[in-house]
Amino acid sequence: MRQSDTLPGDILKMANTTGPWAEHYPEGIEWSAPLDQCPLHHYIESSAKQFGDRPAVDFLDRKTTYAELEALVNRAAKGLQALGASKGTRIGLCLPNTPYSVIFYFATLKIGATVVNFNPLYVEREIAFQIDDSETEIMVTMDLEVIYPKIAAMLTQTPSLKTIVVCPMSQILPPIKGLLFRVLKKKDIATVRENQAVAYHQLMNNDGHPENVDIDVDEDIAVLQYTGGTTGQPKGAMLTHSNLSANVSQVKLWFPNLAPGEEKVLGVLPLFHVFAMTGVMNFAVATGAEMILLPRYELEQTLKTINKKAPTLFPAVPTIYTSINNAPDLSKYNLSAIRYCISGGAPLPLEVKNQFEQLTGCRLVEGYGLSECSPVATCNALQGINKEGSIGLPVPGTELSIHDIDDPEQILGPNDRGEVWISGPQVMKGYWRREEETQQALPGGWLRTGDTGYMDEEGHFFLVDRLKDLILCSGYNVYPRNIEEAIYLHSSVAEVTVIGIADEYRGEAPKAFVKLKEGETLNEMDLIEFLADKLSKIEMPSVIEFRSELPKTLIGKLSKKELIAEELAKIEDSKG
């Protein structure tokens, strides 16, 4: 069976049979609980009514209440309509974490337009591709030298982009910080020509009463979330209002002890990334929580912020928790306000989890998901059973099944390894203007993840690895995650990533790249000896390379792509 084929009806029926997880759900949570699927801008309106005087956003000590946020969203919505935006218009957001991110996200959705998230650190080529592919017409960005010139260049490079809206950094800072920024950071402020862009204050100069737009939650695309493109050109996952609001509702249900209007969520992950978009922004606004936004992750600033502002929820990626674990002078900071942390984006090493929980007293649980499912599909319980190494149980209304890699028609039983498939209301509508790839990814409405894993008898799922990361050694499947987990057990290791490299004898062999903790020393032979009783001979790395830093994605996940490219370049050089 080819990947593009749909499943026969009997297979679909089997796959739609609820698995054992429902019987092992955390106390107080029902798998079949109803989900609140609504137009996303309703979150702003609801929280403004209930918690109007409560802070919605704290950005570097400048606070915006929910009532103020709703007024700003309404004015931005009317301003976008005045520029010609209407239902279905693609509006790009190329913004670091600031209040502007929140304002223009919800303003775009309120008028029935579609948010296209852009990474501000993309190079011009990447930005141009995404503008052309999505046919983005309006771009919202900031007057920062590191961002604005790239966006301005797009006016002549991309035929669809008609208008740029420029937001000033100095105006979202507290007054004194704003003044200092304009004086001391003058070189960081881009020059914006009048005929080149619409100024934020011009756009917002209106009565704040946009035209009402009817939203079809199941059909209207709220967000085009582009995938990373590690296996080819990035694709835009079409996420509807229903997809995203269902996922927010699922995450809310996972927090039975949540206190609406009282929580504080620390936002260090970039809001243009799907994990932070749902787990920080949408979740916070839907629950009346205060978002404590930082422009980017910096260890010292993050620790000072936790100590001073006492966030209760802290979603992040494993590398962030690792860096906090290894922070010097950690005892200076009070981290005890944090109650719950959800780790996503990459496998969470057990040692990292245990150490962080010991240091903070919070509960750190691993979740799992993809851009294509808004993104959360599974999560470990915040109370109750939390199995080591597990990505948890399917969140409410979500089903997972394990399919044979060579014969996808075959659904595997407990503890058998295969490809993870996902079904649920958070699964995307499809890929933007890529019908063939949509059919390949969504046979029978199920999302093929490209990840290998298995389910135990109680419905807990365990991720083994990405199919594309699988290393074939002498005909055996070797999973990088197994090797990484073993290396993390060494007390001197801070970070590790494993890839497959060419091997004349075995075809492929594992190579480990290791970053040590500050002040620690370790050599290859000693580490090999340490791993002798933890890995099989076939799993043992053929090469271990120590580095001061390992490449990371822009949300802080360890990245294999650059390391693979380096190894391929070495092969080419040797041929020359």
C-alpha positions as CSV (number, residue, x, y, z in Angstrom):
1,M,0.0,0.0,0.0
2,R,1.4,3.4,-1.0
3,Q,1.3,6.2,1.6
4,S,-1.2,8.2,-0.5
5,D,-3.8,5.4,-0.5
6,T,-6.7,5.7,1.9
7,L,-7.5,3.0,4.4
8,P,-10.3,0.6,3.7
9,G,-13.5,1.1,5.8
10,D,-12.9,-1.9,8.0
11,I,-9.4,-0.7,9.0
12,L,-10.9,2.8,9.7
13,K,-13.5,1.2,11.9
14,M,-10.8,-0.6,13.8
15,A,-8.8,2.5,14.2
16,N,-11.7,4.4,15.5
17,T,-12.3,2.1,18.4
18,T,-11.3,3.9,21.5
19,G,-8.3,2.5,23.1
20,P,-7.5,1.6,26.7
21,W,-6.4,5.1,27.7
22,A,-10.0,6.2,28.7
23,E,-10.0,3.7,31.5
24,H,-6.7,5.0,32.9
25,Y,-7.4,8.8,32.7
26,P,-6.4,11.1,35.5
27,E,-9.0,11.7,38.2
28,G,-11.4,14.5,37.4
29,I,-10.8,14.3,33.6
30,E,-13.1,12.5,31.1
31,W,-11.8,11.5,27.7
32,S,-15.3,12.1,26.2
33,A,-15.8,15.5,27.8
34,P,-17.4,18.0,25.5
35,L,-15.0,20.5,23.8
36,D,-15.6,24.2,23.4
37,Q,-15.1,25.0,19.7
38,C,-15.5,28.6,18.9
39,P,-14.1,31.6,16.9
40,L,-10.8,32.3,18.6
41,H,-11.4,36.0,19.1
42,H,-14.2,35.1,21.5
43,Y,-11.5,34.4,24.1
44,I,-10.6,38.1,24.2
45,E,-14.2,39.1,24.5
46,S,-15.0,36.6,27.2
47,S,-11.9,37.4,29.3
48,A,-12.4,41.2,28.9
49,K,-15.9,40.7,30.3
50,Q,-14.8,38.5,33.2
51,F,-11.4,39.8,34.0
52,G,-11.3,43.3,32.5
53,D,-9.1,44.8,35.2
54,R,-6.7,41.9,35.3
55,P,-3.4,42.1,33.5
56,A,-3.4,40.2,30.2
57,V,0.2,40.9,29.2
58,D,3.2,41.9,31.2
59,F,6.0,42.8,28.8
60,L,9.2,43.9,30.4
61,D,7.2,45.5,33.3
62,R,4.6,47.2,31.1
63,K,1.2,45.7,31.7
64,T,-1.9,45.7,29.5
65,T,-5.2,44.7,31.1
66,Y,-7.8,42.5,29.3
67,A,-10.1,45.5,28.8
68,E,-7.2,47.5,27.3
69,L,-6.2,44.5,25.1
70,E,-9.8,44.1,23.8
71,A,-9.9,47.8,22.8
72,L,-6.5,47.5,21.0
73,V,-7.6,44.3,19.2
74,N,-10.8,46.1,18.0
75,R,-8.9,49.1,16.8
76,A,-6.3,46.9,15.0
77,A,-9.2,44.9,13.4
78,K,-10.8,48.1,12.1
79,G,-7.4,49.4,10.9
80,L,-6.8,46.1,9.0
81,Q,-10.2,46.4,7.4
82,A,-9.4,49.9,6.3
83,L,-6.3,48.5,4.5
84,G,-8.6,46.2,2.5
85,A,-8.3,43.1,4.6
86,S,-11.4,40.9,4.6
87,K,-12.4,37.3,5.2
88,G,-9.7,34.9,3.9
89,T,-7.0,37.6,3.5
90,R,-3.6,36.2,4.5
91,I,-2.0,38.5,7.0
92,G,1.6,37.8,7.9
93,L,2.9,38.4,11.5
94,C,6.7,38.7,11.6
95,L,7.1,39.7,15.2
96,P,9.2,38.7,18.3
97,N,7.3,38.2,21.5
98,T,5.6,41.5,22.2
99,P,2.0,42.7,22.9
100,Y,1.8,43.4,19.2
101,S,1.9,39.6,18.6
102,V,-1.2,39.2,20.7
103,I,-3.0,42.3,19.3
104,F,-2.6,41.5,15.7
105,Y,-3.2,37.7,16.0
106,F,-6.6,38.2,17.5
107,A,-7.4,41.3,15.3
108,T,-6.7,39.2,12.2
109,L,-8.9,36.4,13.4
110,K,-11.7,38.8,14.4
111,I,-12.1,40.0,10.8
112,G,-12.1,36.4,9.4
113,A,-8.6,36.8,7.9
114,T,-5.9,34.1,8.2
115,V,-2.8,34.5,10.3
116,V,0.5,33.5,8.6
117,N,3.2,33.1,11.2
118,F,6.7,34.2,10.1
119,N,9.9,33.6,12.0
120,P,11.7,37.0,12.4
121,L,15.1,35.3,12.1
122,Y,14.4,33.9,8.7
123,V,16.6,35.0,5.9
124,E,15.1,36.8,2.9
125,R,14.9,33.7,0.8
126,E,12.8,31.9,3.4
127,I,10.6,34.9,4.0
128,A,10.0,35.3,0.2
129,F,9.1,31.6,-0.2
130,Q,6.5,31.7,2.5
131,I,5.0,35.0,1.3
132,D,4.7,33.6,-2.2
133,D,3.4,30.2,-1.1
134,S,0.7,31.7,1.2
135,E,0.0,34.7,-1.0
136,T,0.4,37.0,2.1
137,E,-1.0,40.5,1.3
138,I,-0.3,42.4,4.5
139,M,2.7,42.0,6.8
140,V,2.9,43.2,10.3
141,T,6.4,43.7,11.7
142,M,8.5,46.0,13.9
143,D,10.9,48.9,13.4
144,L,13.9,46.7,14.3
145,E,17.0,46.7,12.1
146,V,17.3,42.9,12.4
147,I,13.8,42.4,11.0
148,Y,12.4,45.4,9.0
149,P,14.8,45.7,6.1
150,K,14.2,42.0,5.2
151,I,10.4,42.6,5.1
152,A,10.7,45.9,3.2
153,A,12.7,44.1,0.5
154,M,9.7,41.8,0.0
155,L,7.6,44.6,-1.5
156,T,9.6,44.4,-4.7
157,Q,10.5,40.6,-4.5
158,T,7.0,39.1,-3.9
159,P,4.0,40.1,-6.1
160,S,1.3,39.3,-3.5
161,L,2.7,41.5,-0.6
162,K,1.0,44.9,-0.9
163,T,1.3,46.5,2.5
164,I,3.6,46.5,5.5
165,V,2.4,47.7,9.0
166,V,5.3,48.8,11.2
167,C,5.0,48.7,15.0
168,P,7.5,50.7,17.1
169,M,9.5,48.9,19.8
170,S,9.8,52.0,22.0
171,Q,6.0,52.4,22.4
172,I,5.4,49.0,24.1
173,L,8.1,49.5,26.8
174,P,7.5,51.3,30.1
175,P,8.0,55.1,29.5
176,I,11.6,55.3,30.8
177,K,12.7,52.1,29.1
178,G,11.1,53.4,25.9
179,L,13.0,56.6,26.1
180,L,16.3,54.9,26.8
181,F,15.7,52.5,23.9
182,R,15.3,55.4,21.5
183,V,18.4,57.1,22.8
184,L,20.8,54.2,23.5
185,K,19.6,51.7,21.0
186,K,19.3,54.1,18.1
187,K,21.4,51.8,15.8
188,D,18.9,49.0,16.4
189,I,16.0,51.0,15.1
190,A,15.4,50.7,11.3
191,T,14.8,53.6,9.0
192,V,11.2,53.4,7.7
193,R,10.4,55.5,4.6
194,E,6.9,57.1,4.7
195,N,5.9,55.6,1.3
196,Q,7.0,52.2,2.3
197,A,4.8,51.3,5.2
198,V,1.8,52.1,7.3
199,A,2.7,53.3,10.8
200,Y,1.1,51.5,13.8
201,H,-0.4,54.8,15.1
202,Q,-2.0,55.5,11.8
203,L,-3.6,52.0,11.6
204,M,-4.9,52.4,15.1
205,N,-6.4,55.8,14.6
206,N,-10.1,54.8,14.5
207,D,-13.2,54.3,16.6
208,G,-12.5,50.6,17.4
209,H,-15.7,49.3,15.8
210,P,-14.8,46.9,13.1
211,E,-17.4,45.4,10.8
212,N,-18.8,42.1,12.1
213,V,-17.8,39.0,10.2
214,D,-19.4,35.6,10.4
215,I,-16.9,32.8,11.2
216,D,-17.4,29.2,10.1
217,V,-15.3,27.5,12.7
218,D,-15.0,24.2,10.9
219,E,-14.1,25.7,7.5
220,D,-12.5,29.1,7.9
221,I,-8.7,28.9,8.2
222,A,-7.5,30.7,11.3
223,V,-3.7,30.1,10.9
224,L,-1.4,28.9,8.2
225,Q,1.3,27.3,10.3
226,Y,4.4,26.4,8.2
227,T,6.3,23.3,9.0
228,G,10.0,23.4,9.5
229,G,10.9,22.1,6.1
230,T,13.6,19.7,7.3
231,T,12.5,17.1,4.7
232,G,11.8,19.5,1.8
233,Q,10.0,22.8,1.2
234,P,7.9,24.0,4.2
235,K,4.2,23.4,3.9
236,G,1.4,25.4,5.4
237,A,-0.8,23.4,7.8
238,M,-4.3,24.8,7.6
239,L,-5.6,25.1,11.1
240,T,-9.2,26.1,11.5
241,H,-10.8,28.0,14.3
242,S,-12.3,24.7,15.3
243,N,-8.9,22.9,15.3
244,L,-7.3,25.5,17.5
245,S,-10.1,26.1,19.9
246,A,-10.6,22.4,20.3
247,N,-7.0,22.0,21.3
248,V,-7.2,24.9,23.8
249,S,-10.3,23.2,25.3
250,Q,-8.4,19.9,25.5
251,V,-5.4,21.6,27.3
252,K,-7.8,23.4,29.7
253,L,-9.4,20.0,30.6
254,W,-6.0,18.7,31.3
255,F,-5.6,21.2,34.1
256,P,-8.5,20.3,36.5
257,N,-7.2,22.5,39.2
258,L,-6.8,25.6,37.0
259,A,-7.9,28.9,38.6
260,P,-9.4,31.1,35.8
261,G,-8.3,34.7,36.1
262,E,-5.6,33.9,38.6
263,E,-2.8,32.0,36.8
264,K,0.4,33.5,35.3
265,V,1.9,31.9,32.2
266,L,5.6,32.6,31.4
267,G,6.1,33.0,27.7
268,V,9.7,32.6,26.6
269,L,8.9,30.4,23.6
270,P,8.2,32.4,20.4
271,L,4.5,32.9,19.8
272,F,5.0,32.3,16.1
273,H,5.7,28.7,17.0
274,V,2.6,26.5,17.3
275,F,3.5,25.2,20.8
276,A,3.6,28.7,22.2
277,M,0.7,29.9,20.1
278,T,-1.6,27.3,21.7
279,G,0.2,26.6,25.0
280,V,1.0,30.2,26.0
281,M,-1.1,32.7,24.1
282,N,-4.4,31.0,23.2
283,F,-4.5,29.1,26.5
284,A,-3.7,32.2,28.6
285,V,-6.3,34.4,26.9
286,A,-8.9,31.6,27.1
287,T,-8.4,31.3,30.9
288,G,-7.9,34.9,31.8
289,A,-4.3,34.3,32.8
290,E,-1.6,36.8,32.8
291,M,1.1,36.3,30.0
292,I,4.5,37.3,31.2
293,L,6.2,37.8,27.8
294,L,9.9,37.9,27.2
295,P,11.3,38.8,23.8
296,R,13.5,35.7,23.7
297,Y,14.9,33.1,26.1
298,E,17.9,34.3,28.1
299,L,18.8,32.2,31.1
300,E,19.6,35.1,33.6
301,Q,16.6,37.2,32.5
302,T,14.3,34.2,32.8
303,L,15.5,33.3,36.3
304,K,15.1,36.9,37.4
305,T,11.6,37.0,35.9
306,I,10.5,33.8,37.7
307,N,12.0,35.1,40.9
308,K,10.3,38.5,40.7
309,K,6.9,37.8,39.0
310,A,6.1,34.3,40.2
311,P,4.6,32.6,37.2
312,T,2.5,29.5,38.0
313,L,2.8,27.8,34.5
314,F,5.9,27.5,32.5
315,P,5.7,25.7,29.1
316,A,9.1,25.2,27.5
317,V,11.3,22.8,25.6
318,P,13.9,20.4,27.1
319,T,16.9,22.5,26.4
320,I,15.5,25.4,28.5
321,Y,14.8,23.1,31.5
322,T,18.4,21.7,31.0
323,S,19.9,25.2,31.0
324,I,18.1,26.1,34.2
325,N,19.2,22.9,35.9
326,N,22.8,23.8,35.1
327,A,22.5,27.5,35.9
328,P,25.2,28.9,38.2
329,D,24.0,30.5,41.4
330,L,20.6,28.9,41.0
331,S,20.0,29.1,44.8
332,K,19.7,32.9,44.5
333,Y,16.4,32.6,42.7
334,N,13.0,31.5,44.2
335,L,11.3,29.2,41.6
336,S,8.7,27.8,44.0
337,A,5.7,29.6,42.5
338,I,5.8,27.4,39.4
339,R,3.2,24.6,39.8
340,Y,3.1,23.0,36.4
341,C,5.5,22.8,33.4
342,I,4.7,21.1,30.1
343,S,7.6,20.2,28.0
344,G,7.2,19.8,24.2
345,G,8.9,20.1,20.9
346,A,11.5,17.4,21.6
347,P,11.9,14.3,23.8
348,L,12.4,15.2,27.5
349,P,15.3,13.3,29.0
350,L,14.4,11.6,32.3
351,E,17.4,13.0,34.1
352,V,16.4,16.6,33.0
353,K,12.8,16.1,34.2
354,N,13.8,14.6,37.6
355,Q,16.4,17.3,38.3
356,F,14.1,20.2,37.4
357,E,11.3,18.8,39.6
358,Q,13.7,18.5,42.5
359,L,15.0,22.0,42.1
360,T,11.6,23.7,41.8
361,G,9.1,21.4,43.4
362,C,6.8,21.7,40.4
363,R,5.4,18.9,38.2
364,L,7.1,18.7,34.9
365,V,5.3,16.6,32.3
366,E,6.1,15.7,28.7
367,G,3.5,16.3,26.0
368,Y,3.6,15.4,22.3
369,G,2.2,16.9,19.2
370,L,2.8,18.4,15.8
371,S,2.0,21.6,13.9
372,E,-0.5,19.5,12.0
373,C,-2.6,18.9,15.1
374,S,-2.6,22.4,16.7
375,P,-0.2,20.9,18.3
376,V,-1.1,18.9,21.4
377,A,-2.0,15.3,20.9
378,T,-0.9,13.6,24.2
379,C,0.3,14.6,27.6
380,N,1.3,13.0,30.8
381,A,-1.0,13.5,33.8
382,L,-0.4,16.5,36.0
383,Q,-1.7,14.4,38.9
384,G,-1.5,10.7,39.2
385,I,0.3,8.2,37.1
386,N,3.3,9.6,35.1
387,K,5.2,6.8,33.5
388,E,8.9,7.2,32.9
389,G,9.8,7.9,29.2
390,S,6.1,8.2,28.2
391,I,4.6,11.0,26.1
392,G,1.4,10.3,28.1
393,L,-2.2,9.6,27.2
394,P,-4.2,11.1,24.3
395,V,-5.9,14.3,25.4
396,P,-9.7,14.3,25.5
397,G,-11.4,13.5,22.2
398,T,-8.1,12.3,20.6
399,E,-7.2,8.8,19.4
400,L,-3.9,7.3,18.6
401,S,-3.1,4.1,16.8
402,I,0.2,2.3,15.9
403,H,0.6,1.1,12.3
404,D,3.0,-1.3,10.8
405,I,5.7,0.7,9.0
406,D,5.9,-1.7,6.0
407,D,2.2,-2.5,5.9
408,P,0.2,0.6,7.2
409,E,-3.1,-1.4,6.8
410,Q,-2.0,-3.4,9.8
411,I,-2.8,-1.9,13.2
412,L,-0.4,-3.2,15.9
413,G,-1.2,-4.2,19.4
414,P,0.3,-3.1,22.8
415,N,4.1,-2.8,22.9
416,D,4.6,-3.3,19.2
417,R,6.6,-0.6,17.5
418,G,5.2,1.2,14.5
419,E,4.2,4.6,13.1
420,V,2.0,6.8,15.3
421,W,-1.3,8.0,13.7
422,I,-3.6,10.6,15.3
423,S,-7.3,11.3,15.0
424,G,-9.1,14.2,16.7
425,P,-10.8,17.6,16.3
426,Q,-7.4,19.3,16.5
427,V,-6.1,17.6,13.3
428,M,-5.5,20.1,10.5
429,K,-7.8,20.6,7.5
430,G,-4.8,19.8,5.2
431,Y,-1.8,21.4,3.7
432,W,-2.3,24.7,1.9
433,R,-2.6,24.1,-1.8
434,R,-0.9,20.7,-1.6
435,E,-3.6,18.2,-2.4
436,E,-1.3,15.2,-3.0
437,E,0.7,15.8,0.2
438,T,-2.6,16.2,2.1
439,Q,-3.8,12.8,0.9
440,Q,-0.5,11.2,1.9
441,A,-0.6,12.8,5.3
442,L,-4.3,12.3,6.1
443,P,-5.5,8.8,4.9
444,G,-9.0,8.4,6.0
445,G,-8.7,11.6,8.1
446,W,-6.0,10.2,10.3
447,L,-2.7,12.1,10.6
448,R,0.4,10.1,9.8
449,T,3.0,11.6,12.1
450,G,6.2,10.1,10.7
451,D,7.1,9.2,14.3
452,T,7.7,5.6,15.6
453,G,6.4,4.6,18.9
454,Y,4.3,2.1,20.8
455,M,1.4,1.9,23.3
456,D,1.4,-0.1,26.5
457,E,-1.6,-2.1,27.8
458,E,-3.0,0.9,29.7
459,G,-2.9,3.3,26.8
460,H,0.2,5.2,27.6
461,F,2.3,6.1,24.5
462,F,6.0,6.0,24.1
463,L,7.9,7.7,21.3
464,V,10.9,5.9,19.9
465,D,12.0,8.3,17.2
466,R,11.3,10.1,14.0
467,L,11.2,7.7,11.1
468,K,13.5,10.0,9.2
469,D,16.0,9.9,12.1
470,L,16.1,6.1,12.2
471,I,19.6,4.7,11.7
472,L,19.9,1.4,9.8
473,C,23.0,-0.4,11.2
474,S,23.7,-3.8,9.5
475,G,19.9,-4.2,8.9
476,Y,19.0,-3.3,12.5
477,N,16.8,-0.3,13.4
478,V,18.8,1.9,15.8
479,Y,16.9,4.7,17.5
480,P,18.9,7.9,18.3
481,R,16.7,8.7,21.3
482,N,17.7,5.4,23.0
483,I,21.4,6.4,22.7
484,E,20.8,10.0,23.7
485,E,18.9,8.9,26.9
486,A,21.9,6.6,27.8
487,I,24.4,9.4,27.3
488,Y,22.3,11.8,29.4
489,L,22.8,9.5,32.4
490,H,26.4,10.6,32.6
491,S,26.6,13.4,35.2
492,S,29.0,15.5,33.1
493,V,26.7,15.7,30.1
494,A,24.6,18.8,29.5
495,E,23.3,18.2,25.9
496,V,23.5,15.4,23.4
497,T,22.2,14.7,19.9
498,V,22.8,11.6,17.8
499,I,22.7,11.2,14.0
500,G,23.5,8.4,11.5
501,I,26.7,8.7,9.5
502,A,27.9,6.6,6.6
503,D,29.8,3.4,7.6
504,E,31.5,1.1,5.1
505,Y,30.8,-2.0,7.1
506,R,27.4,-1.3,8.7
507,G,25.9,1.0,6.1
508,E,25.2,3.5,8.8
509,A,26.5,4.0,12.3
510,P,25.5,6.3,15.2
511,K,27.6,9.4,15.9
512,A,27.0,11.4,19.1
513,F,27.6,15.1,19.5
514,V,28.0,16.0,23.2
515,K,28.1,19.3,25.1
516,L,29.5,19.0,28.6
517,K,28.4,20.9,31.7
518,E,30.4,24.0,32.6
519,G,33.7,23.0,34.3
520,E,33.4,19.3,33.5
521,T,35.8,17.2,31.5
522,L,35.2,13.9,29.7
523,N,36.9,12.0,26.9
524,E,35.5,9.6,24.3
525,M,37.0,6.4,25.8
526,D,35.6,7.2,29.3
527,L,32.2,7.8,27.9
528,I,32.2,4.6,25.8
529,E,33.2,2.7,28.9
530,F,30.3,4.4,30.8
531,L,27.9,3.3,28.1
532,A,29.1,-0.3,27.9
533,D,26.3,-1.7,30.1
534,K,23.7,0.7,28.8
535,L,23.7,0.2,25.1
536,S,24.0,-2.8,22.8
537,K,27.0,-3.1,20.6
538,I,24.9,-2.1,17.5
539,E,23.8,1.0,19.3
540,M,27.2,2.1,20.6
541,P,28.3,5.3,18.9
542,S,31.1,4.8,16.4
543,V,32.3,8.4,17.0
544,I,31.7,10.8,19.9
545,E,32.5,14.5,19.2
546,F,32.6,17.0,22.0
547,R,31.5,20.6,21.3
548,S,31.1,23.8,23.2
549,E,27.7,24.4,21.7
550,L,25.2,22.2,19.7
551,P,22.9,23.6,17.0
552,K,19.4,24.5,18.0
553,T,16.2,25.5,16.2
554,L,14.8,28.9,16.9
555,I,12.5,27.6,19.6
556,G,15.5,26.0,21.4
557,K,15.2,22.4,20.2
558,L,18.4,20.6,19.5
559,S,18.7,20.4,15.7
560,K,20.2,17.5,13.8
561,K,19.8,19.1,10.4
562,E,23.0,21.2,10.5
563,L,25.1,18.2,11.8
564,I,23.8,16.0,9.1
565,A,24.7,18.6,6.5
566,E,28.2,18.9,8.0
567,E,28.8,15.1,7.7
568,L,27.5,15.0,4.1
569,A,29.9,17.9,3.3
570,K,32.8,15.9,4.7
571,I,31.9,13.0,2.4
572,E,31.8,15.3,-0.6
573,D,35.1,16.9,0.3
574,S,36.8,13.5,0.6
575,K,35.6,12.6,-2.9
576,G,37.1,15.8,-4.2
